[in-house]
């Protein structure tokens, strides 16, 4: 099964070896056909590289690293 990859922006880099990445999507209401934005925050693991708030990154699904972390940073855009 292929690993999912998502694109988002870094919201927080205050934790050690962990980034909080916000992933946004556009959905459409079934009845009224109005488009609206939804977002979700993911905690992603990284070991090397420097990331700052506002950077665009790609995260990749992985086996659970901790209780809330099951994503890793695949690269910077």
N, C-alpha and C positions, 0 to 999 in steps of 0.2 A: 504494500500500500504506500503510495507516495506521501511525503510529508507536506503539510500545508505551509504555504508561505504567505505572509501578510506584509503590507507596507504601511508605515505609520510614522509619527513624529515623536521624538523624545520629550516627555513631560517632566521627568525627574531623574536626576542622576546622583542623588544624595546617598544611596545605599552602596555598600561595597560589592562590586562585581554584579550589580543588578541595575537595570534601567526600567523605568516605567514608560511604556510606549502606548500612545493613543492611536487607535485604528478607527478611521471614519468610513462610513458607507452611506450610500443614498438609497432609500427605499421608496416605494410608491404605495399609496393607500389603495386597497382593492376596489373600494366603491367609488371614491371621489377622485382618484387618479392624481392626487396631489403628491409631489415629491417632498421628502423630508430627510434630514440627516440624522443618523444615529451613530454613536461611538461606543467604544469599549476600551478599557485600559488593560494591558497585559504586562506582566513582569517578565523581563527577559534577562537571561544570563549572558555575561561576557567576561572574558579573561584579559584580553589585550585590546589595545586601541583606545583612542580618546573620543568620547562622545559628549556633546554639550546639549543643553536644553534647546530645542528647536531644530535639531538635525533630523533629516529624513533617513530612516533605516528600514531594512528588511529583516523580519524575524521569521524563524523556522521552528516548527513544532518538534519537540523531542520528548524523550521519556522524562517523568517527573524528577526534577532536581531537588525541590523542596516542597513544602506544603502548598505553596501558591505559585511556584515557578515551574512551568513546563514548556517554555519557549527559550530559544537562544538567538542571539544576534548573528545574522548571516552576513551582513555587510552594510556599508553606508552608501547612500545614493548621491 
